[in-house]
Amino acid sequence: MPGNKQTLRQVLTSLAGSSTLHGLPRTVSSGHIAVRILWGLLVLGATGLFCFQMVGLCREYYSYPTKTSVQLQFSPLLFPALTFCNMNPIRYFSDWHIHDGLYKMYDTSWLLDTIEDFTADDLLGWGYDAETVQILFEEFSNSRDTYEAWKQRILTELRKIPKENRTALGHQADVFIHSATFGGYKIKSDQFSLFQSATYGNCYTLDQNDLIARGGGQRHGITIVFNIEANEYFKKSSSSYGVRMVIHEKGTTPLPENEGISLDRAHETSVGIRLVQVKRLGGVYGNCTDGYDFVQRYKINYTLPLCYSLCEMHHMVEFCDCIPLTSIDIEDFNKDICDFDNITQRNCTEDVYHKLEYGEIECDCRSRCKESVYPLTLSGRSWPHREYLTDVLLKDVCKRNLTLTEIYYPDLCANLTQKNVRNEVLDKVVENFLVAHIYFEDLNYELVSEEPLYNTVRFLSDIGGAMGLYMGASLLTYVELLHVLLEIILHLRTRRKTTIEPFKN
């Protein structure tokens, strides 16, 4: 009957009295109004503290913090890619002179002299404009700067030659890689793939999937003997002897100008490597990339140094309409090499380098989400001793009729047979060779991975803890709130029907 209907206040009072939320029943069941007010204030205060802590929890959760874990694991290890460059891009006794641009640049070797040997009137008389003359006197006033300027001009002319012809001018794999073994088994020179560097010319990469180390130390490593052909060095484009070595992840492009180490001639270098695998969290947890878009665009695997190199090329093309000398060969950049003697281009390239260095131009280059890093440990000693040189290395050289004996030392093999080689000759011959041992120090490797520091399960647990601490609430307590909302709706609906019913009658 209508007389038995409860008011909204009575409904809410009844629900509050039976609530499991701590303190709320006290606000309606206490006999004295002051006690009810006190409990009401306590409930409101606890609710406020709960909301305050919820704000802190939400801020922490949506900052997506991470933690780094390091695990030590053990397994047979696959060797990384190894790239070796003879630090001489042009063989002196090759056919470089048939290339007009390169020959003319060599013919103007007066640039090797210091600029003080000439006057401004001399340079103006040779056709240089006043601005160029001023820059030459300001920037190339000593022999080293002059040599580096000459070297850059030589390398620029070399880069203009088609790739196939450049390959013929450089050191060949079957000579440069005198011998290579893995675990005592021979590695043929044709297992090395050609890679061309603007600075070092022909480089050779060993990237095989069957080179698996099953133990640590040199016995389970790779040993390579190099013949750098020191007499072939083109002195006006190479200022030192040796081999440039880059250890990089399999399937990636090396950048020997920016990465790697140099191996000295007449030395044995032991290179102990360790494997560190890095896994980063992407998405909301970190700013890493899988490199998929990079691969789709350039058709080469992504690395951070390569990304910065291509970013530099992009901005050089955009601002200077040319590409840097040390840029890699890639079809996307069909532009000429920046002309060192073009003052406008030189100033433009220097400006781009300055802006890149100081962050005025940004590159969207990020670390890879998954990558392998190879820290190195180096040691070395003089190599070889006299007996090993004459009884092993030179006998092999003579059998193969290499240019070392055909051109530089024609009587070496005959004198070697008679054991009549002069010491001064051997001192020169030994400077053509060096050896490198590359091996894993042990088969333990580190797995460095990022993990969410504050995941969803922990977030919900902290919310539950705050609810229990401040209000004694649980998940079912919030079901009670739905119950309250449902009771209010039903009460208002029943009240509306009661109000409308007399008009129907």
C-alpha positions in Angstrom: 0.0 0.0 0.0 1.2 3.6 -0.5 1.4 4.2 3.2 4.1 1.5 3.5 6.3 3.0 0.8 9.8 4.1 2.0 11.2 7.5 1.4 14.6 7.9 -0.5 16.2 8.9 2.8 15.0 5.8 4.5 16.3 3.7 1.6 19.8 5.3 1.8 19.9 5.0 5.6 19.0 1.3 5.4 21.7 0.7 2.8 24.3 2.7 4.7 23.6 0.8 7.9 24.2 -2.6 6.2 27.3 -1.5 4.2 30.6 -3.3 4.7 32.5 0.0 4.2 34.2 0.7 7.5 32.7 3.7 9.4 29.7 4.2 7.2 27.2 2.2 9.3 28.3 4.2 12.3 27.2 7.5 10.7 23.5 6.2 10.8 23.4 3.8 13.7 25.0 5.9 16.4 22.6 7.3 18.9 24.1 10.8 19.3 24.3 13.3 16.5 27.8 14.4 17.4 29.0 10.8 17.1 27.4 10.5 13.7 29.0 13.8 12.6 32.4 12.6 13.8 32.1 9.3 11.9 31.0 11.2 8.8 34.1 13.4 8.9 36.3 10.4 9.4 34.8 8.6 6.4 35.2 11.7 4.3 38.8 12.1 5.4 39.6 8.5 4.7 38.0 8.8 1.3 40.1 11.9 0.6 43.3 10.2 1.5 42.4 7.2 -0.7 41.8 9.5 -3.6 45.1 11.3 -3.0 47.0 8.0 -3.0 45.1 6.9 -6.1 46.4 9.9 -8.0 50.0 9.0 -7.0 49.4 5.3 -8.0 48.0 6.3 -11.4 50.9 8.7 -12.1 53.4 6.0 -11.3 51.6 3.4 -13.4 51.2 5.6 -16.4 54.8 6.8 -16.3 55.6 3.1 -17.4 58.8 2.7 -15.3 61.2 -0.2 -16.2 63.8 -2.2 -14.4 66.9 -3.9 -15.9 67.7 -7.5 -15.2 71.0 -9.3 -16.0 71.1 -13.0 -16.5 74.2 -15.1 -17.1 73.6 -17.9 -19.6 75.7 -20.5 -21.3 75.6 -22.1 -24.8 77.7 -22.6 -27.9 78.1 -19.2 -29.6 77.8 -18.2 -33.2 80.6 -15.9 -34.3 79.6 -12.3 -35.3 80.4 -10.8 -38.7 84.0 -9.8 -39.1 85.1 -7.1 -41.6 88.7 -6.5 -42.5 90.1 -3.6 -44.6 93.6 -3.0 -45.8 94.2 0.6 -44.8 95.2 1.5 -48.4 92.4 2.0 -51.0 94.6 2.1 -54.1 97.4 -0.4 -55.0 100.3 1.7 -56.4 101.1 -0.9 -59.1 97.5 -1.2 -60.3 96.0 0.5 -63.4 94.9 3.7 -61.5 96.7 5.9 -64.0 94.2 5.0 -66.8 91.5 6.9 -64.9 92.0 10.6 -66.0 90.6 12.3 -62.9 92.7 10.2 -60.6 95.8 10.6 -62.6 95.4 14.4 -63.0 94.9 14.7 -59.2 98.1 12.7 -58.6 99.9 14.8 -61.2 99.2 17.9 -59.1 101.1 16.6 -56.2 102.5 20.1 -55.5 99.6 20.5 -53.1 101.6 18.3 -50.8 103.9 21.2 -50.2 103.0 23.8 -47.6 101.1 26.8 -48.7 103.9 29.1 -47.4 105.9 28.0 -50.5 103.6 30.0 -52.7 102.3 33.6 -52.6 98.7 34.8 -53.1 99.7 36.1 -56.5 100.9 32.6 -57.5 97.6 31.1 -56.7 95.6 33.9 -58.4 97.8 33.5 -61.4 96.9 29.8 -61.5 93.2 30.7 -61.8 92.0 30.5 -58.2 89.6 33.3 -57.1 90.3 35.6 -54.2 87.9 33.8 -51.8 89.5 30.4 -52.4 93.0 31.9 -52.0 92.1 33.3 -48.6 90.6 30.0 -47.4 93.7 28.1 -48.5 96.0 30.4 -46.6 93.7 30.3 -43.5 93.0 26.6 -43.4 95.9 24.9 -45.1 98.9 26.7 -43.8 100.7 23.6 -42.6 101.9 20.4 -44.1 99.4 18.1 -42.3 96.3 20.1 -43.3 97.6 20.2 -46.9 98.2 16.4 -46.9 94.7 15.8 -45.6 93.2 18.1 -48.2 95.1 16.2 -50.9 94.0 12.9 -49.5 90.4 13.9 -49.6 90.7 15.0 -53.2 92.3 11.7 -54.1 89.5 9.7 -52.4 86.9 11.8 -54.0 88.2 11.1 -57.5 88.4 7.4 -56.5 84.8 7.4 -55.5 83.8 8.8 -58.9 85.2 5.7 -60.6 82.6 2.9 -61.2 82.4 0.3 -58.4 83.8 -2.6 -60.6 86.8 -0.6 -61.6 87.4 0.5 -58.0 87.5 -3.1 -57.0 90.3 -3.8 -59.4 92.4 -1.0 -58.0 92.2 -2.2 -54.4 93.8 -5.2 -52.7 92.4 -8.6 -53.7 91.1 -11.1 -51.2 93.3 -14.0 -52.3 96.4 -12.0 -51.6 95.3 -9.8 -48.7 93.9 -12.8 -46.8 97.0 -14.9 -46.8 95.4 -17.7 -44.8 92.4 -18.1 -42.5 91.4 -21.0 -40.2 88.7 -21.8 -37.8 89.4 -24.4 -35.2 92.2 -25.7 -37.4 90.1 -26.0 -40.5 90.8 -23.8 -43.5 88.5 -20.9 -44.5 88.7 -20.1 -48.2 89.1 -16.5 -49.3 85.9 -16.8 -51.4 84.0 -17.1 -48.2 84.7 -13.5 -47.6 82.3 -11.1 -49.2 83.4 -7.7 -50.7 82.4 -4.5 -49.1 83.7 -1.1 -50.3 84.8 1.7 -48.0 85.3 5.2 -49.2 88.4 5.5 -47.0 89.9 2.0 -47.1 88.8 0.7 -50.5 88.2 -3.1 -50.7 87.1 -4.6 -47.4 86.2 -8.2 -46.8 83.5 -9.6 -44.5 83.3 -13.0 -43.0 79.7 -13.7 -42.1 79.1 -17.5 -42.1 76.4 -19.4 -40.1 78.6 -22.5 -39.6 81.3 -20.7 -37.5 80.1 -21.8 -34.0 82.4 -21.7 -31.0 82.0 -24.7 -28.8 84.7 -23.6 -26.3 86.5 -20.6 -25.2 90.0 -19.5 -26.1 92.1 -19.4 -29.3 91.8 -23.1 -30.0 88.1 -22.6 -30.8 88.6 -19.3 -32.6 89.4 -17.8 -36.0 93.0 -17.1 -37.0 93.7 -14.9 -40.0 97.1 -14.0 -41.5 97.1 -10.9 -43.6 99.5 -9.7 -46.3 99.0 -6.0 -46.5 101.4 -5.6 -49.5 103.2 -2.6 -47.9 105.1 -1.8 -51.1 101.7 -1.3 -52.9 100.7 1.5 -50.6 99.6 4.7 -52.4 101.4 7.0 -50.1 99.5 10.1 -51.1 96.2 8.7 -49.9 97.4 6.5 -47.0 99.4 7.8 -44.1 99.8 4.6 -42.1 100.1 0.8 -42.5 97.8 -1.8 -41.1 94.4 -3.5 -41.1 91.1 -2.1 -39.9 88.9 -4.6 -38.2 85.2 -4.2 -37.4 83.3 -6.8 -35.3 79.6 -6.3 -35.9 76.3 -8.1 -35.7 75.6 -10.7 -38.4 73.7 -9.3 -41.4 74.5 -5.6 -40.6 76.6 -3.1 -42.6 80.0 -2.1 -41.1 81.2 1.5 -41.0 85.0 1.1 -40.7 85.6 4.9 -40.7 83.6 5.2 -37.5 83.8 1.8 -35.9 86.4 -0.9 -35.2 90.0 -1.1 -34.3 93.4 -1.0 -36.2 95.8 -3.9 -36.3 99.5 -3.1 -36.6 101.8 -4.9 -39.1 104.4 -7.3 -37.8 102.3 -8.0 -34.8 100.1 -10.8 -33.5 96.9 -9.5 -32.0 94.6 -11.5 -29.8 91.0 -10.3 -29.8 88.9 -11.8 -27.0 85.2 -11.1 -27.4 82.2 -11.6 -25.2 78.5 -11.6 -26.1 76.0 -9.3 -24.5 72.4 -9.6 -25.7 70.2 -6.6 -25.1 66.4 -6.6 -25.1 64.6 -3.3 -24.7 60.9 -2.8 -24.1 59.3 -0.8 -26.9 55.9 0.9 -27.1 54.9 2.9 -24.0 57.9 1.6 -22.0 60.7 2.9 -24.2 61.8 4.6 -27.4 63.4 1.7 -29.3 62.7 0.4 -32.8 62.6 -3.0 -34.6 64.0 -1.2 -37.8 61.2 -2.6 -40.0 60.5 0.7 -41.8 64.3 1.2 -42.3 64.7 -2.2 -43.9 61.7 -1.7 -46.2 63.1 1.6 -47.4 66.9 1.0 -47.7 66.9 -2.9 -48.1 69.6 -3.1 -45.4 69.4 -4.0 -41.7 69.1 -1.3 -39.2 71.8 -0.2 -36.8 72.1 3.0 -34.8 75.4 4.2 -36.4 74.0 3.4 -39.9 70.9 5.4 -39.1 73.0 8.5 -38.1 75.1 8.1 -41.3 72.0 8.0 -43.5 70.5 10.9 -41.6 73.7 12.9 -42.3 73.4 12.0 -46.0 69.8 13.1 -46.1 70.6 16.5 -44.7 73.6 17.0 -47.0 71.4 16.3 -50.0 68.7 18.6 -48.6 70.9 21.6 -47.8 74.0 21.1 -50.1 72.7 18.9 -52.9 75.6 16.5 -52.5 76.5 13.5 -50.3 79.6 13.1 -48.0 82.7 11.3 -49.2 82.4 8.6 -46.5 78.7 7.8 -47.2 77.9 4.2 -48.2 76.8 3.2 -51.7 73.0 3.2 -51.7 70.5 3.7 -54.5 68.4 6.2 -52.7 71.1 8.9 -53.0 71.8 9.6 -56.6 73.9 12.6 -56.0 77.5 13.7 -56.6 80.2 13.6 -53.8 80.6 17.0 -52.1 83.3 18.8 -54.0 86.2 19.7 -51.6 87.3 22.6 -53.9 83.8 24.0 -54.1 83.9 26.7 -51.4 80.1 27.0 -51.3 79.6 23.2 -50.8 82.5 23.1 -48.3 80.9 25.8 -46.2 77.5 24.1 -46.5 78.8 20.7 -45.3 80.6 22.3 -42.4 77.4 24.1 -41.4 75.4 20.8 -41.6 78.0 19.0 -39.4 77.9 21.9 -36.9 74.1 21.7 -36.7 74.1 17.9 -36.3 76.7 18.1 -33.6 74.9 20.7 -31.6 71.4 19.2 -32.0 70.1 22.0 -34.3 69.2 19.2 -36.8 67.7 16.1 -35.2 67.8 12.5 -36.5 65.1 10.1 -35.6 67.5 7.4 -34.7 66.8 5.0 -31.8 68.4 2.0 -30.4 67.2 -1.4 -31.6 64.8 -3.3 -29.3 66.9 -6.4 -29.8 70.7 -6.3 -30.5 73.9 -8.2 -29.7 77.0 -6.3 -28.5 80.5 -7.7 -28.5 82.9 -6.1 -25.9 86.6 -6.7 -26.8 89.7 -7.5 -24.9 93.0 -6.9 -26.8 96.5 -8.2 -26.3 99.5 -8.4 -28.7 103.1 -9.1 -29.3 105.7 -8.8 -32.1 105.3 -11.4 -34.8 106.8 -13.4 -36.5 110.2 -14.5 -35.4 112.9 -15.0 -38.1 112.5 -18.8 -38.4 108.8 -18.7 -38.8 109.1 -16.0 -41.4 111.6 -17.9 -43.6 110.4 -21.5 -43.0 106.7 -21.0 -43.1 105.4 -17.6 -44.4 107.9 -17.0 -47.2 107.9 -20.6 -48.4 104.1 -20.3 -48.9 104.5 -16.9 -50.6 107.0 -18.4 -53.0 104.8 -21.3 -53.9 101.9 -18.9 -54.7 104.1 -16.6 -56.8 102.6 -13.5 -55.2 103.6 -9.9 -56.2 105.7 -9.8 -53.0 108.3 -11.9 -54.8 107.5 -11.1 -58.5 107.9 -7.3 -58.3 109.4 -6.2 -54.9 112.0 -8.9 -54.2 112.6 -10.9 -57.4 115.5 -12.9 -55.9 113.9 -13.6 -52.6 112.7 -17.2 -53.3 116.0 -18.2 -54.9 118.0 -16.8 -52.0 115.5 -18.4 -49.6 116.2 -21.8 -51.0 119.9 -21.2 -50.5 119.3 -19.7 -47.1 121.1 -16.6 -48.3 118.5 -13.9 -47.6 120.0 -10.7 -46.1 118.6 -9.6 -42.7 117.8 -6.1 -44.1 115.6 -7.7 -46.7 113.8 -9.9 -44.1 113.3 -6.8 -42.0 111.4 -5.2 -44.9 109.5 -8.4 -45.8 108.2 -9.0 -42.3 106.4 -5.6 -42.3 104.0 -7.0 -44.9 102.4 -9.5 -42.5 100.3 -9.5 -39.4 98.0 -12.1 -37.7 94.8 -11.8 -35.8 93.2 -14.4 -33.4 89.5 -13.8 -32.8 87.8 -15.9 -30.2 85.2 -16.0 -27.4 86.8 -15.7 -24.0 84.2 -18.2 -22.7 80.7 -19.4 -23.6 79.0 -17.5 -20.8 77.1 -14.6 -22.1 75.0 -11.9 -20.6 71.3 -11.3 -21.3 70.4 -7.8 -20.4 66.6 -7.2 -20.6 64.2 -4.5 -19.6 61.0 -5.4 -17.8 58.0 -3.4 -16.5 58.8 -2.2 -13.0 55.1 -1.4 -12.3 52.8 -3.8 -14.1 49.0 -4.1 -14.1 48.9 -6.8 -11.4 50.9 -4.7 -9.0 48.9 -1.6 -9.8 45.6 -3.4 -8.9 47.2 -4.9 -5.8 48.2 -1.4 -4.6 44.7 -0.1 -5.2 43.3 -2.9 -3.2 45.8 -2.2 -0.4 44.8 1.5 -0.3 41.1 0.6 -0.3 41.6 -1.8 2.6 43.9 0.6 4.6 41.7 3.7 4.4 38.2 2.4 4.1 38.3 -1.3 4.8 36.8 -1.8 1.3 37.2 -4.7 -1.1 36.1 -5.3 -4.7 32.7 -6.5 -3.4 32.2 -3.1 -1.6 32.0 -1.5 -5.0 29.3 -4.0 -6.0 27.4 -2.5 -3.0 27.7 0.9 -4.7 26.0 -0.6 -7.8 23.3 -2.0 -5.5 22.7 1.5 -4.0 22.4 2.9 -7.5 19.9 0.2 -8.5 17.9 0.8 -5.3 17.7 4.5 -6.0 16.5 3.9 -9.6 13.9 1.4 -8.5 12.7 3.8 -5.7 12.3 6.7 -8.1 10.5 4.5 -10.7 8.1 3.2 -8.1 7.5 6.8 -6.8 6.7 8.0 -10.4 4.1 5.2 -10.9 2.4 6.1 -7.7 2.2 9.7 -8.7 0.8 9.1 -12.2 -1.8 6.4 -11.1 -4.6 8.8 -9.9 -4.7 10.5 -13.3 -5.3 7.2 -15.0 -8.3 6.5 -12.8 
